[in-house]
Amino acid sequence: MSSVYHVNLVLIITVISTLVALFSIRFYFSNYYNNLKVPIIKSADINIASSKINQIIKEFLFYNKCSELQVIYENQANYIKTFSGLDRKKKIIYLPKIQFNSVGYELDYILGRIWVACRLYKNNNNIKYYRSITTTFPLFFKIIYYSSVVATISFFIFWQLAPISIKENDFLIFLQNYPVLPSTSLAAFLGIIILFLISQKSKSNLEDFYEMEMTEFIKDNLIGYKEDYLAARVYSRSIPYLLTPIFRTWKQVENQKFLGPFNII
């Protein structure tokens, strides 16, 4: 067999190895998620009334100078990622309910998600950057990656089975002799991994930005719930990951564990 065949075989094995690597990452985080115990915050208030939540939401929108926005806080059929809850045209923030065992977590979740949506609504460059590295660019690289992986494997199999007459096509010869498809797969995989690492390291900066802008609101508007909220903040900051890719086996999200207001599962 020619050296070109052996080179392409090595590249195919490498590309398949990247699939195994992505599977392993997802397996690791699924195991982390399944074993995570969300501590209960000791509080006099186990639940918070819907009327109080609506009042806090209204005050927080006013605090962020986004009173024209409407927040829909209810059970959603599908998971809505942190930076995807804003419908700019309709001026609506979609906020899916998830499982909370303490009032502080619910407040941290609601305020954090609304804060992100308001910053996106006002085209804040910092939040747009976090959205880019966690959502926009990864999606771009994943589309390229999975498309090129399918094309790479398909072409390798096709070339082994194709008759000689078809192999004389100049374009097919080019694809066989120059590893454009596997190289694209590997480059896209590298992009996915780099963005993943950058996102994880940026979590503390995002948390700092959020807390810096929340100081006045907490002092003036969370009377009676301040300690619960601050305890939830400690827990949220203890989660080291901004991205937690897991194997999702459900469509409903209300039983989802709380990993902080910004964590993307």
C-alpha positions in Angstrom: 0.0 0.0 0.0 1.1 3.6 -0.7 2.5 6.0 1.9 -0.6 8.2 1.1 -2.9 5.4 2.4 -0.9 5.0 5.6 -0.9 8.8 6.2 -4.6 8.9 5.7 -5.1 5.9 7.9 -3.2 7.6 10.7 -5.3 10.8 10.2 -8.5 8.8 10.4 -7.4 7.2 13.6 -6.5 10.6 15.0 -9.9 12.1 14.0 -11.7 9.2 15.6 -9.5 9.8 18.7 -10.9 13.3 18.9 -14.4 11.9 19.0 -13.4 9.6 21.9 -11.8 12.6 23.6 -15.0 14.7 23.4 -17.0 11.7 24.6 -14.7 11.3 27.5 -15.0 14.9 28.5 -18.8 14.6 28.4 -18.6 11.4 30.5 -16.4 13.1 33.1 -18.7 16.1 33.5 -21.8 13.8 33.6 -20.2 11.9 36.4 -19.3 15.2 38.2 -22.9 16.4 37.8 -24.5 13.2 38.9 -22.4 13.0 42.1 -22.8 16.7 42.9 -24.8 17.4 46.1 -26.3 20.9 46.3 -26.2 21.9 49.9 -29.3 23.2 51.6 -29.0 26.7 52.8 -30.4 27.0 56.4 -33.1 29.7 56.3 -36.3 30.7 58.0 -37.9 30.9 54.5 -38.1 27.6 52.7 -40.1 29.1 49.9 -40.6 32.5 48.4 -44.0 33.7 47.2 -44.5 34.2 43.5 -45.7 37.7 44.2 -42.4 38.5 46.0 -40.4 37.1 43.1 -42.4 39.2 40.6 -41.8 42.3 42.8 -38.0 41.6 42.9 -37.9 41.0 39.1 -39.7 44.2 38.5 -37.4 46.2 40.8 -34.3 44.5 39.2 -35.4 45.4 35.7 -35.8 49.0 36.9 -32.4 48.8 38.6 -30.9 47.7 35.2 -32.8 50.4 33.3 -34.6 47.7 31.4 -38.2 48.2 32.6 -39.5 47.7 29.0 -38.4 44.0 29.1 -40.8 41.3 30.2 -39.6 38.2 32.2 -41.4 34.9 31.6 -40.4 32.7 34.6 -42.1 29.4 34.2 -41.4 25.7 33.3 -39.9 25.3 29.9 -40.0 22.2 27.6 -36.4 22.7 26.6 -33.2 23.9 28.2 -32.4 27.5 27.6 -28.7 28.4 27.8 -27.5 31.3 29.9 -26.8 33.6 27.0 -29.8 32.6 25.0 -32.8 33.7 27.1 -33.3 37.1 25.5 -35.7 37.7 22.7 -34.6 41.1 21.6 -37.4 41.7 19.1 -40.2 40.7 21.5 -38.4 42.3 24.5 -38.8 39.1 26.5 -36.5 37.3 28.8 -37.3 33.6 29.0 -36.3 32.1 32.3 -36.9 28.4 32.7 -37.7 27.2 36.3 -35.4 24.5 37.7 -35.1 22.7 40.9 -34.2 24.7 44.0 -33.8 23.4 47.6 -33.2 26.9 49.0 -34.6 30.4 48.5 -31.1 31.8 48.0 -30.4 29.7 45.0 -33.6 30.7 43.3 -32.8 34.4 43.8 -29.2 34.0 42.6 -30.5 32.2 39.5 -33.2 34.7 38.7 -31.1 37.8 39.2 -28.0 36.3 37.4 -30.0 35.3 34.3 -31.8 38.6 34.1 -28.6 40.5 34.6 -27.0 38.7 31.7 -30.1 39.3 29.5 -30.1 43.0 30.4 -26.4 43.4 29.6 -27.0 41.7 26.2 -30.0 43.9 25.6 -27.8 46.9 26.1 -25.0 45.4 24.0 -22.5 45.2 26.8 -19.1 44.2 25.3 -18.0 42.1 28.3 -21.2 39.9 28.2 -21.1 39.7 24.4 -17.5 38.3 24.8 -18.6 35.7 27.3 -21.5 34.7 25.0 -19.0 34.4 22.1 -16.6 32.1 23.8 -19.2 29.9 25.4 -21.9 29.8 22.8 -21.4 31.4 19.4 -17.9 30.4 18.5 -18.2 26.8 19.9 -21.3 26.3 17.9 -19.5 27.4 14.8 -16.5 25.1 15.4 -18.8 22.2 16.3 -20.7 22.5 13.0 -17.4 22.5 11.1 -16.0 19.7 13.2 -18.9 17.2 13.0 -19.4 17.9 9.3 -15.8 17.4 8.5 -15.6 14.3 10.6 -18.5 12.7 8.7 -16.9 13.8 5.4 -13.5 12.4 6.4 -14.7 9.0 7.4 -17.1 8.8 4.5 -14.4 9.7 2.0 -11.9 7.2 3.4 -14.5 4.4 3.1 -15.6 5.6 -0.3 -12.0 5.6 -1.6 -11.4 2.1 -0.5 -14.5 0.8 -2.2 -14.6 3.0 -5.3 -13.7 1.5 -8.7 -10.5 2.7 -10.4 -12.4 4.7 -13.0 -13.9 6.9 -10.4 -10.6 7.4 -8.6 -9.2 9.1 -11.7 -11.3 12.2 -11.0 -8.9 15.1 -10.3 -10.9 16.5 -7.4 -11.0 13.1 -5.7 -7.3 12.6 -6.3 -6.7 16.0 -4.6 -8.8 15.0 -1.6 -6.9 11.7 -1.3 -3.4 13.2 -1.7 -3.9 16.3 0.4 -5.6 15.8 3.8 -8.0 18.7 3.7 -10.9 17.0 5.4 -9.1 15.5 8.4 -7.0 18.6 8.8 -10.2 20.6 9.0 -11.6 18.2 11.6 -8.5 18.5 13.7 -8.3 22.3 13.4 -12.0 22.6 14.5 -11.4 20.2 17.4 -8.5 22.3 18.5 -10.8 25.4 18.3 -13.4 23.6 20.5 -10.9 22.6 23.1 -9.2 26.1 23.3 -12.6 27.8 23.7 -13.6 25.3 26.3 -10.5 26.0 28.4 -10.8 29.8 28.0 -14.4 29.6 29.1 -13.6 27.6 32.2 -10.9 30.1 33.2 -13.1 33.1 32.6 -15.8 32.0 35.1 -14.3 33.9 38.1 -14.1 37.1 36.0 -17.7 36.8 35.1 -18.7 36.3 38.7 -16.6 39.3 39.8 -18.3 41.5 37.1 -21.8 40.3 38.3 -21.2 40.8 42.0 -19.6 44.3 41.4 -22.8 45.5 39.7 -25.1 43.8 42.3 -23.9 45.5 45.5 -26.4 48.3 45.6 -29.4 46.2 44.6 -28.7 43.6 47.3 -28.4 46.2 50.0 -31.6 48.0 49.1 -33.9 45.4 47.6 -33.2 42.0 49.1 -34.2 42.9 52.7 -34.9 39.6 54.5 -33.2 37.5 51.8 -29.7 39.0 51.8 -28.1 36.2 53.8 -29.7 33.5 51.7 -28.6 35.2 48.5 -25.0 35.6 49.8 -24.8 32.0 50.8 -26.0 31.0 47.4 -23.2 33.2 45.9 -20.6 31.3 47.9 -21.9 28.0 46.5 -22.1 29.3 42.9 -18.5 30.5 43.1 -17.4 27.2 44.4 -18.4 25.5 41.1 -15.2 25.7 39.1 -16.8 25.3 35.7 -18.6 27.7 33.5 -19.4 24.9 31.0 -20.6 21.5 32.2 -21.3 19.3 29.1 -23.3 16.3 30.2 -25.2 13.5 28.5 -28.8 14.9 28.6 -31.5 12.3 28.7 -34.5 14.6 29.4 -36.3 17.4 27.8 -37.9 19.0 30.8 -35.6 21.1 32.9 -37.3 21.6 36.2 -35.4 18.7 37.9 -32.0 20.1 36.7 -29.5 20.7 39.5 -28.4 24.3 40.2 -24.8 25.0 39.3 -24.9 28.8 39.5 -26.7 31.3 37.4 -24.1 31.3 34.6 -23.2 27.6 34.2 -24.1 26.1 30.8 -25.0 22.5 30.8 
